[in-house]
């Protein structure tokens, strides 16, 4: 490599331009974040709002938190909306997307963040508890994406929230990890299906983020190994995939501070 004091006999090369940033939009991008009232979903919704996007959030029971999140979204100078839906019902998942597109005048970004998480021991898990995990975490995502694909135009983005647990053995959470492995497979399939339409579909797979209610502290420390991922880390990854080139599609981005 030539130093700053290179011989004058060497012809200097013109500096190469850095890759250009994505083309600025003439209007604010319009986004929907399911599960956007609390925890990681809230962090994602606020990150999109701070980036200048209008943001609708989906919520189920967290009415008070949803109202506060919308106020915080609007404090960023963009439009916010809170829409209630039970994503275990596929019709409700479709309706949520349609209502968000109607409220914002269209839809450019869908973030599927809503999920349920609870312990399901192999010997005692009931069909109802198994079904709820798959219904919300996977089936709801599929039908939200189905509705979004109908509302979106070229250059839009879908970002699904997976989990690094999809690639690991968690014997007390098998249905949950099945649901998140399904999200990863869904992401790959949708990416191929929607590539001709210029809609990018990607996945963010966080590690341990925000200890769930009722999760034993000692077990949490063992899982995180002292390196817990922050909600803002996940939100930054989502923002990247929500604004990247549509040629970047079908990928899963792990956000995991703990070593494997």
N, C-alpha and C positions, 0 to 999 in steps of 0.2 A: 504494500500500500504506500502511495506517495505521501510524503509529509508536507506540511505547509511551506517548506523551504525547498521544494522540488526544483530540479534544474530548469532553467528557462528554455531549454531545448525541447522540453516535453510540451506538446500542445494540450492546453487545459480543456477539459470537457465541460460543456454547459451543464449546470446543475439540473437534475431531473426533478420534475414537478411531483409533489406528493399526490397520492390518489385523491381525487376530488371527493368532497362530501356529497351525500345524497342530495339530489336536486330539491331545493326548497319548494314547498307546496304553497299555492296561492291562497289556501284556506287552511284552517286548523284541521288536523286529522281527527277523525271521530272514532272513539274506542269504547269497547265494552269489556269490563273486568268482572267475571263471575266470582262470587265470594269476595267482593271488593270492600266490604264494610269493616273487616277486622283483620288483624294479624298480617300475614304476608300479602294477602290480597289488597289490603289497605295500602301497604307500602308500594305495591305495584301501581295502584290507581293514582297515588300522589306523585310518583315518579313520572308517569305519563302526563299528568297535569302540569307539572313543573317544566316538562319539555314542550308545552304549548298545545297539547291535545285536549279536545273536549272528551270528557269521560263519563260514561254511564256505569254504574255499579249494580250488580245483581246481589241480592241478599235473600235470606229465608226468614230467620227469626231475629236478627240483630237490627231491629228497627231504629233504636236510639243511636247505635254506632253508625248506621248507614246515614242518618241525617247529619251527624257530625262530619263524617267523611265527605259528604257532598258540600258542606260549608267550607271545608278545607280545600276541596278541589276548586270551588268558585273563588276562593281567596287567591288562587294562582292566576286569576284573570281569564279563566276559561269556563265553559259551560259544564255543569254537572247534573246528574240525574240518578235517582235511586229507584230500582225496580225490583219488586218482590217476586220470587219464583222458587218453587220446590223442584230442584233439578232431578229428583228421583222420578219425576213424571216427564217422559219425553216430550209430551205436548207442551208442558210448561217451559222446557228448555227451548223449544222452537219459538214459543210465544215471547220469551224474554228477548231473544235476538231481534225479532221483528219489532218489538216495542222500543228497544234501544235505537234501532235504525230510524224509527219514526220520530223519536224524541230528538235525535241529533241531526236528522236530515240525511242519513246515510250511515254507512259503517265501513271503516278502513282497517280497523284492528280489533281482533277478538283475542282476549286472554282468558283461557279456561283455568281459573285458579281455584274454584270451589271444589271442596273435597271433604269427606268424612274420614276419621281415623280413630280406630279403637282396637283393643286387644281381642283376638279371636283364637283361643286355644283349640287345638285340633280336636280334642275329645269332647268339647262342650259347645262348639259353635253351632247355632241353629241356622236353618235355611233362611230365616228372615234377616238375621244379622249378616249373613253372607250376601244375600241379595241387595241389601241397602248399600253396602260398600261398592258393589259392581254397578248398581243402578246410578248412583250419584257420580262416582269417580270415573266411570267409563262410558256407560250408556248415555248419560247426560251430556258428556263431552261430545260424543258422536253426533247427537241430534242438534246440539248447539252449532257444531261445525257445519252440519248439513244446511241449517237455516242461514248461517253466515255466508256460505258459498253462493247462495242465491241472491244475497243482498250486496255482495262485494264486487268491485271492479278490478281491473288489472292494476297491479302494484300494491294490493292489499296484503295483510299479514294475519296469520293465525299463530298464536303462541300457546302451546299446551304446557301445563305444569305437571311434570312427572315426579320421579323420586329415585335417588340412587338405590333405594331398597329394591327396586325392580330387578336389579342385577345381583342381589345378595340373598342369603338365606335367613329370613327372620321367622323362626318357627311359630311364634305367637301372633304373627300378623300376616299369615299366608294369603287370605282373601284380599287384603289391602295391597300387598305386593303384586298379586295377580292383576288387580285393577290398574296399577301404575305401569306394569309391563305391557298391558293392553294399550295404554295411552301412548307408549313409545311406538308400538306397532301401528297404531292408528295414525300417528304423525307421519310415519314413513309412507303408509298407503295413501293418505290424503295428499302428501307432497307430490306423488306421482299423478294422482287423479286431477289435481288442480294446477299442475305446472303449465299445461297448455293455455290456461286462462290467466297466467301471470300472478297467481296467488301463492305466496310462500307460506309453508307450514313447517314450524320448528317446535322444539321442545326444550324447556329448561328443567333439569333434574337436580333439585337441591339435595344437599345432605341434611343433617340435623339442624332445624331452624325453630327456635321458640318452643321450649318444652311443652308438650300437650298437657292439658288439664288432667290430673290423675296419674301422669307418667312418673314412676318412682325416680327421685332425684339421683340416687346411686346408679340406677340403670342408665339414666340420661348422661351422667358423667362418663360412664363406660362407653356409651355409644359415640359421644362426641370426642372422647379422648382429649378433652380440654380445648377443643378447637371448634366452637359453635359458629355456624354460618349466620350472618345477620340478615334480616329482611331486606335491607337496602342492597345487599350483595345480590340477592335474587332479583330485586327490582331492576338493578343495573343491567343484568343479563337479559331480562325481558325487554327492556327499552332498546337494547342493541338489536335483538331479533325482531322487534316491532318496527324498526326503521332501516333494516339492512337491505341490500340489493335483493330483489326477488329471485335472483339466481342462486342465492344461498337458501336452500330448502331441504327438508327431510333430515335435518340434523338434530342431535340431542346434545345440549351444552350442560355439562355437569358443573354444579357450584357446590363443592364439597371441601371444607377445610380440613376434615379429619382424614388421616391416611387410611388406605385400604388395609 
